[in-house]
């Protein structure tokens, strides 16, 4: 959806709409060096990988750092290793118990040679020596939990990298939704159990819907439940 007029036209021409837009925008690290060559979003990396017929033509760094603790970070880490990266570090600012990637997914990454590092928060992406425009390493601030809150210890660690993949979460990033009158929760579309949104005749499901688990199987279930609800409403 790009304009209110487009949404209005869809509503006028159809008795029901189902929105399955996913999460189009990625969060930014907000640290110096993010524009260096070799730094990219993990989502874009995975999308390119899925669309590449000959994976031998897809470039991958020798030393890869993936920043994040979710399934996207796991997927990017494992795929980097399978593509031939010599060292892959998946780095997360908190402990393993707060990672959104499950223990099974974490074990899968480690089985494929990925090193998972905890309690490290990125503070700067540094250029390579002799290659000022290309990433060479990432500087992390060591973290510790004090009275239930995460604090920097004052110590730092630098991990060498010629590719950095950012996997720190996604968002809808579409201001049109609130302008159109959708009720949002945490930047996602609020809906009932059947997917009905605050706009009459409009349902939503998948990652764009609030309160979900960001899993493909759940998105499929959302589609099934909404389809049944839409069918019931139209037949009545």
Secondary structure, 3 states (H helix, E strand, C coil): CCCHHHHHHHHHHCCCEEECCCCCEECCCCCECCCCECEEEHHHHHHHHHCCCCHHHCCCCCEEEEECCCHHHHHHHHHHHHCCCCEEEEECCCCHHHCCCCHHHHHHHHHCCEEEECCEEEEEEEEECCEEEEEEEEEEEEEEEECCEEEEEEEEEEEECCEEEECCCEECCCCHHHHHCCCEECCEECCCCCCECCCCCEEECHHHECCCCCCHHHHHHHHHHHHHHHHHHHHC
